[in-house]
Amino acid sequence: MRAIGPNDTVGHGIIGCGVIAPFHAEPMRQYVRGVRLLACCDEIPERAREFAAKYEIPKVYTNPEELLADPEIDSVSVCTPSGHHGDHVIAASNAGKHAITEKPMDIKLAKIDAMIGVTRSNGTRLAVIFQRRTSPLWQKVRETVQSGALGKLVLGDAYLKYYRSQEYYDSGAWRGTWALDGGGCLMNQGVHLVDILQWIMGPVDTLFSFADHLAREIEVEDTTVSALRFKNGALGTLEGATSTIGSAEWEADAAGKFQVTKRGGLSHRLEFHGDQGTIMVEGEKIARWAVPGVPQPDLEAESSGGMASDPRAIGMSGHIIQLQDFVDSIREGRDPMVTGEAGRAAVEIILAVYRSARTGQPVHFPLESE
Ligand SMILES: NC(=O)c1ccc[n+]([C@@H]2O[C@H](COP(=O)([O-])OP(=O)(O)OC[C@H]3O[C@@H](n4cnc5c(N)ncnc54)[C@H](O)[C@@H]3O)[C@@H](O)[C@H]2O)c1
């Protein structure tokens, strides 16, 4: 591993050039200081070449091992399907490269524990993208809830009722599979909100869940409901879906029959209730702020309301902040803002939901690896 100090430039590569990769390429090329985007890699050669041309990336690889053997590369963004993240992070670390991985950090706890163990023992940095944690809105909600201003916490709820079409699931062979997506509406779309829920409410103690695929032809769930008890004694509800229709547009044909032309999901909603007050956030805006002694802040997170229907409809600022922090963590020799240990919790909760739904039994934490 190359020794990197505060004044060195980090050489960076991107593995996986699909939907999320531009959220790494654009920041690394334009906004993040102290880094040079030198290489990209995709197993589909045409995709790698087009991506490199679009973002003016000098080196193109079709095999992650070759990119990881490049001595000019110090760090990588792992933007491959979720079930590959662990293998790519571990290979990067063993090649002496730091890694920032997309969410979920992997889909199996044993692999996640190996990622944490290998990167810690090799001394390479591991960061996990959870871009909502960078937003002043979510930071203020967390600080307020954890200050005790809501009184004794009684309920923490997350509701995600999105829409993803069958075409979305059919757009990549890995989507909607246990082997590589690792789950459905919770593991892919819902992992952000599960992370925020536990980041604000604290760890979960027990949950009981139902999960099923009711509307899409996929292996994994498109609809799920869980009852939670947090370690602090509060209760909660976790609902996830990519099967719901929150909006629809249609046209009538000459015979008066209608054709749906566009469908969309609903904005997600998180609720925090204590015996003295309530905070509700809907689609990244405060929907209710009833906190004695704490005025409602004038904060709104960058819109990701469109995410209810379109995975590309997320803002870029969270990625810019996390990527800058990742580069700084390498140059300053410190942990990044979302470490592997921090990224693990949301996946543990989601795997517990799947276990409960499968066995029909409540699940207590910590969850043992399968
Ligand atoms: N942070 C967010 O809000 C957010 C949003 C969307 C996706 N994601 C995450 O990003 C990851 C990728 O999702 P996506 O939608 O970009 O998927 P995608 O299918 O569009 O892109 C994945 C790319 O990886 C390539 N690939 C697969 N295996 C490879 C290998 N072994 N070596 C090299 N390239 C390989 C594929 O050819 C593809 O181009 C997922 O884990 C997903 O959960 C995060």
The ligand as an SDF file (V2000), in Angstrom:
LIG
                    3D

 44 48  0  0  0  0  0  0  0  0999 V2000
  -26.7250    4.9910   -2.9810 N   0  0  0  0  0  0  0  0  0  0  0  0
  -27.8370    4.8320   -3.6770 C   0  0  0  0  0  0  0  0  0  0  0  0
  -28.8270    5.5330   -3.4840 O   0  0  0  0  0  0  0  0  0  0  0  0
  -27.8910    3.7640   -4.7400 C   0  0  0  0  0  0  0  0  0  0  0  0
  -28.7500    3.9060   -5.8480 C   0  0  0  0  0  0  0  0  0  0  0  0
  -28.7370    2.9000   -6.8310 C   0  0  0  0  0  0  0  0  0  0  0  0
  -27.9240    1.7710   -6.6870 C   0  0  0  0  0  0  0  0  0  0  0  0
  -27.1310    1.6550   -5.5670 N   0  0  0  0  0  0  0  0  0  0  0  0
  -26.3140    0.4440   -5.3630 C   0  0  0  0  0  0  0  0  0  0  0  0
  -25.2830    0.4110   -6.3480 O   0  0  0  0  0  0  0  0  0  0  0  0
  -24.9930   -0.9470   -6.7050 C   0  0  0  0  0  0  0  0  0  0  0  0
  -25.0750   -1.0810   -8.2220 C   0  0  0  0  0  0  0  0  0  0  0  0
  -26.4060   -0.7830   -8.6270 O   0  0  0  0  0  0  0  0  0  0  0  0
  -26.7140   -0.2760  -10.1140 P   0  0  0  0  0  0  0  0  0  0  0  0
  -28.1570    0.0910  -10.1140 O   0  0  0  0  0  0  0  0  0  0  0  0
  -25.6930    0.7210  -10.5370 O   0  0  0  0  0  0  0  0  0  0  0  0
  -26.5150   -1.6360  -10.9230 O   0  0  0  0  0  0  0  0  0  0  0  0
  -26.2020   -1.8060  -12.4900 P   0  0  0  0  0  0  0  0  0  0  0  0
  -26.5990   -3.1930  -12.8510 O   0  0  0  0  0  0  0  0  0  0  0  0
  -26.7810   -0.6660  -13.2470 O   0  0  0  0  0  0  0  0  0  0  0  0
  -24.5920   -1.6530  -12.5310 O   0  0  0  0  0  0  0  0  0  0  0  0
  -23.7160   -2.6410  -12.0320 C   0  0  0  0  0  0  0  0  0  0  0  0
  -22.5510   -2.7650  -13.0210 C   0  0  0  0  0  0  0  0  0  0  0  0
  -21.5700   -3.6660  -12.4970 O   0  0  0  0  0  0  0  0  0  0  0  0
  -21.0590   -4.4380  -13.5650 C   0  0  0  0  0  0  0  0  0  0  0  0
  -20.4850   -5.6630  -13.0060 N   0  0  0  0  0  0  0  0  0  0  0  0
  -21.1330   -6.7200  -12.4520 C   0  0  0  0  0  0  0  0  0  0  0  0
  -20.2500   -7.6410  -12.0040 N   0  0  0  0  0  0  0  0  0  0  0  0
  -19.0040   -7.1500  -12.2910 C   0  0  0  0  0  0  0  0  0  0  0  0
  -17.6940   -7.6470  -12.0770 C   0  0  0  0  0  0  0  0  0  0  0  0
  -17.4770   -8.8160  -11.4650 N   0  0  0  0  0  0  0  0  0  0  0  0
  -16.6610   -6.8880  -12.4970 N   0  0  0  0  0  0  0  0  0  0  0  0
  -16.8650   -5.7070  -13.1180 C   0  0  0  0  0  0  0  0  0  0  0  0
  -18.1020   -5.1850  -13.3410 N   0  0  0  0  0  0  0  0  0  0  0  0
  -19.1520   -5.9020  -12.9350 C   0  0  0  0  0  0  0  0  0  0  0  0
  -22.2620   -4.6730  -14.4510 C   0  0  0  0  0  0  0  0  0  0  0  0
  -21.8790   -5.0270  -15.7870 O   0  0  0  0  0  0  0  0  0  0  0  0
  -22.9680   -3.3190  -14.3780 C   0  0  0  0  0  0  0  0  0  0  0  0
  -22.5540   -2.4350  -15.4130 O   0  0  0  0  0  0  0  0  0  0  0  0
  -26.0120   -1.8170   -5.9700 C   0  0  0  0  0  0  0  0  0  0  0  0
  -25.4100   -2.3880   -4.8350 O   0  0  0  0  0  0  0  0  0  0  0  0
  -27.1010   -0.8490   -5.5520 C   0  0  0  0  0  0  0  0  0  0  0  0
  -27.7340   -1.2180   -4.3330 O   0  0  0  0  0  0  0  0  0  0  0  0
  -27.0740    2.6300   -4.6300 C   0  0  0  0  0  0  0  0  0  0  0  0
  1  2  1  0
  2  3  2  0
  2  4  1  0
  4  5  1  0
  4 44  2  0
  5  6  2  0
  6  7  1  0
  7  8  2  0
  8  9  1  0
  8 44  1  0
  9 10  1  0
  9 42  1  0
 10 11  1  0
 11 12  1  0
 11 40  1  0
 12 13  1  0
 13 14  1  0
 14 15  2  0
 14 16  1  0
 14 17  1  0
 17 18  1  0
 18 19  2  0
 18 20  1  0
 18 21  1  0
 21 22  1  0
 22 23  1  0
 23 24  1  0
 23 38  1  0
 24 25  1  0
 25 26  1  0
 25 36  1  0
 26 27  1  0
 26 35  1  0
 27 28  2  0
 28 29  1  0
 29 30  1  0
 29 35  2  0
 30 31  1  0
 30 32  2  0
 32 33  1  0
 33 34  2  0
 34 35  1  0
 36 37  1  0
 36 38  1  0
 38 39  1  0
 40 41  1  0
 40 42  1  0
 42 43  1  0
M  CHG  2   8   1  16  -1
M  END
$$$$
